Amino acid sequence: GQNIDQPTEMTATEGAIVQINCTYQTSGFNGLFWYQQHAGEAPTFLSYNVLDGLEEKGRFSSFLSRSKGYSYLLLKELQMKDSASYLCAVLDSNYQLIWGAGTKLIIKP
Amino acid sequence: GAVVSQHPSWVICKSGTSVKIECRSLDFQATTMFWYRQFPKQSLMLMATSNEGSKATYEQGVEKDKFLINHASLTLSTLTVTSAHPEDSSFYICSATDRDFYEQYFGPGTRLTVT
């Protein structure tokens, strides 16, 4: 079966750095997405990785290791507005998105 | 950037009635549209995938006669919840992809409450 694992909830302090991990087992791989979802809102796109390595975009970075079936989202200089759920999703061999359950990130002052 | 709209953003209806939700891609042609449902504090659940001009593909456990999907054009898909019941109350979100990239652009969602 296809499976994506990410922690259910994480807590971090404003101004700090947090890393949200995602491991996956899917039938084929055509890329991995990270989405941010604030409560009561639709997801918004953060990043897409299809090759190994680190992609940096402002305060957010995403890393992929295809051989390990592993990705992480790194958030720096945390702000209160970063409190949200972060969804990891993998595009499988049929180009279907397989979603993780999401990681709820709580930022404390 | 690609924009997807949904209408209505929220709706309250009585049990037994039907509700139609529209999903539009405003500045691109969506080859494929997806419909998701999300219950409070849970992740997205894919309900169905639709391609323009063809029948939708429903996920296991989703009743196709209850959740009617029409993808009549490259910019419009509709989801009709027929004979709605309180357990259908949820957050319904559509997304769309274009020809060149498989990123899904999400609509803002529709909150349905069935009384």
Boltz contact constraints between the chains, C-beta under 6 A:
constraints:
  - contact:
      token1: [A, 42]
      token2: [B, 93]
      max_distance: 6.0
  - contact:
      token1: [A, 42]
      token2: [B, 106]
      max_distance: 6.0
  - contact:
      token1: [A, 42]
      token2: [B, 108]
      max_distance: 6.0
  - contact:
      token1: [A, 42]
      token2: [B, 109]
      max_distance: 6.0
  - contact:
      token1: [A, 43]
      token2: [B, 106]
      max_distance: 6.0
  - contact:
      token1: [A, 45]
      token2: [B, 103]
      max_distance: 6.0
  - contact:
      token1: [A, 91]
      token2: [B, 102]
      max_distance: 6.0
  - contact:
      token1: [A, 95]
      token2: [B, 102]
      max_distance: 6.0
  - contact:
      token1: [A, 99]
      token2: [B, 43]
      max_distance: 6.0
  - contact:
      token1: [A, 99]
      token2: [B, 44]
      max_distance: 6.0
  - contact:
      token1: [A, 101]
      token2: [B, 43]
      max_distance: 6.0
  - contact:
      token1: [A, 102]
      token2: [B, 43]
      max_distance: 6.0
